[in-house]
Amino acid sequence: MFSPEGPGLRELAAQALSSVERGYDLLAPKFDHTPFRTPDAVLDAVASALERTGPYDDGLDLCCGTGAGIGVLARLCRRGVTGVDFSAGMLAVARERNRVTAPPVSWVRADARALPFGPRFDLVVSFGAFGHFLPHELPVLFTQARSVLRPGGRLAFPVVAPPRPGTRAYWMLLAFDAVMRLRNAVWRPPFVMYYRAFRFGDLRRELERAGFLVEFHALPDFGRRRDGSPRVRLVVARRPE
């Protein structure tokens, strides 16, 4: 879970009682020592899968946080890479810890629901960020992602299969979701983090409504469940030519 270099209980409590933006500003210096950072195994698996569809010229890491996905884009993109996030604290850490020199990297502070770009990217990736958006915000989020892609460009992100009802992971997620909803019912500003609301059916429907052609690809490194379904999928949504 948390390494010794990670945040303490008091720091986590201060984050949880803040807004999403302020909370991540506070957490940023120790974020990479928490279980919230996307594991390197997932990053490597996504990069390997996307190599078969590239190469790409320009890439965007949407809700980049401390920049874990920048290495994926640097591996895939020839001309330039951009990280965008609305937390100034996370961007400051990303600039310090990601010294990629080729291709050049830019960092932009902006809200994913109002991106300040035209259609200038061939690939948009995102890792572990969509739980911070409510279900009714998905249409805006995906429409914005489509708007910054060139024709034929792709939006890609990994999704873990939901745990089976009755398992330990299922009850842990259910409890976490309940705590967050209770917190937001009694405290302002809200802190949005509802990962149980993120479902495959909703993803496909909202991506297609936004004008994407959608594919799901198994990431074989993570194996399959007892019913044969993949444990982790890569969602690849392509803007039509």
N, C-alpha and C positions, 0 to 999 in steps of 0.2 A: 504494500500500500504506500504509505508515505516514508521516504527515506529520512535519516537524521537531519539532512540539510533542508528538508521540507518545512512547511509552515506548522506552527504549533496550534493548539486548540483555540487559544485566544485570537490568534491571527485569522483562523478559519471562521470564527464567530463574527469578527469584525467584517470580514468579506461577505458573509451570508446576510448580514443586516444592512448591507449597502445596496445600491443599484447594481445592475449587471456591469455597467461601465466602471463605476468606482470600485466595485469588488475586484475586478480584474486588474485595475491599476494597483491595488494593494497587494494582490497575489503575485503580480508579474515577476518580481525578483526571485521567487522560489517556485514558480509554476513548473519548471522542468523537473523538479524533484517531487512531483505529485503524480498520482495515477491518472490525472486528467490529460496529461500530455500523450499524444498519439504514439504508441510504441513503434520503435524502429522497424520491427518485423512487418507491421502494417504498411508503413511508408515504403519499404523495399518491395513488398508484394504489389502495391499499386503502381510503383514506377515500372516494375517488370512487365505488368500487364499492359500498361500504356505505351511501352516501347514498341509494341507490335502495331500500334495505330499511328505512330509518329513518322518522322520527326515533326516538331512544331517550331514556329518562330518565336511567338510571344506568349508568355504564360502569366496567369494571375492566381495567387493563393488567396481565396476568399475567406475572411475572418482568420487571418494568418496567425494570430496570437504571437508567441515568441518565435515563430518562423520555422516550425518543424517541417512544413511542407515545401519550404523553399529549396531544400536539397533535391526533392523529387522533380521540381520544375527545372532546376539547373541541369539535371541529368537529361531532361527531355527537350529543352528549348534552346534554340541556337542564337536568338537575337537579344532577348531581354526577359526579365522576370520582375513581377511586381507583387508585393505583399500589401494587403489592405485590411485594416482593423479599426474599430472605433475606440479602442483603449490606447491612450497615449503611453501608459506604462508598459503594456505588452509590446508596443512598437519600439520603445526605447531599448528594451531587452533584446528584441529581435535584431535591431541594428548592431548591437554590441556583440551578439553571439553568432551572427551569420556573416562571415567575412568572405562570401562568395565573390569572386572577381570576374568570372566568365561563366555565363553571360552577365552583364551588369544588372544589379538589383536596385529597385526603387521601393520606397516605403511610403504609403499614403494612409492618412487617417481619414476614415469615412465610414458611413453606415452602409451595410450591405443592402439595405432597402432603398438606398438612393445613391447609387454609384456614380462617381464623377468622371466616367469614361464613355467614349464612343465605342463602336465595334472595332476594337484594336487588338483583341486577343484570339489566339487559336486554341488555347486550352485554359480552362478554369478548373481548379481543384479546391476541395475544402475537406478539412479533417476535424470531425468531432464538434462542429459548431452549431449544427442545425437544431439541437435541443434547446437552444436559447431563443428560438422563434416559436410563437404559438401557431397552431394549425392554420388559423385564418390568415397568417402572414406568409404562408408558403407561396401563394400565387404571386405576390409582389416580389418575393425573394427570387423565385425562378424566372420571372419576367425580367428582372434586373440582370440576372446572370446571362440570359439570352441576349439582352441588348448590348452587352459588351463583347460578345463573340462575333468574329467574322463568319460569313456563310461557310458552313462545313465545320465550324469549330465545335469543340466538345466541352461539356461540363461533366466532371467525374468526381465521385466521392465513394468511400467504402461504407457499407452498412452491415452491422453485426446482426445475425438472426436473433429474434427475441427469445428469451429463455422460455422453456416449457412451463405451463402452470404447475405449481406445486413444488418446483425445484427451489433450492436455496437462492439461486440467482434471481428467480422470479420474485420471491418474497422480499429480497433485498431491494430490488428496483421498485416494487410496490410500496415498500415502506419509505424509500427515499422520495418517491413521487408524493406520497401522502404528507410527509413532513414539509416539502416545498409548498404544497397547496395550503396547508395550515399556516405556514409562515406568511404567505402572501395574502391570506385572508385577514390577518391581524396586524400586519406591518407594512409600511410604505417607506420608500418606493419598493415595487415588486422586484424579485429576483427570479427571472424566468429560466428554468432548467427542467424540462419535462421530457426526458428521453423515451418514456413509454408511449408517448403520443405519436411517435415517428414510425409509420407502418409502410410496408412495401406497396400495398394497394393505394394508399394516399399519395405516395411518391410518384408512382406511374401516372396516376390520374392528373395530378397537378403539373407534372412535367409536360405531359402531352397537351394539357390546356394552355401551357405557356408557349407551345409551338415546337417542342422538341420531339425527336425520334428517340425512343428509349430502349436500352438494352441492359440486361443484368448478366454479369459475368461472375462465375464462381472464382474465388481466390483459393487455389488448391492447397496452398501452404498451411491452411488452417483446418483442413479436413472436412468431414461431413458429419451430420447428426445421424442418429439411429434410423431415421426415415429416409436417409439418402440425400437430404437437402444440404446445401453448403452452409457452413458456419458463418462465413463472411462472404459477402458479394460486393462487387464493384459495380456501381451504377454509372453508366455512360449515356449521357443525353446529348444528342448531336443536333445542332442547328442546321436545318436543311440548306442545301446549296441555293 
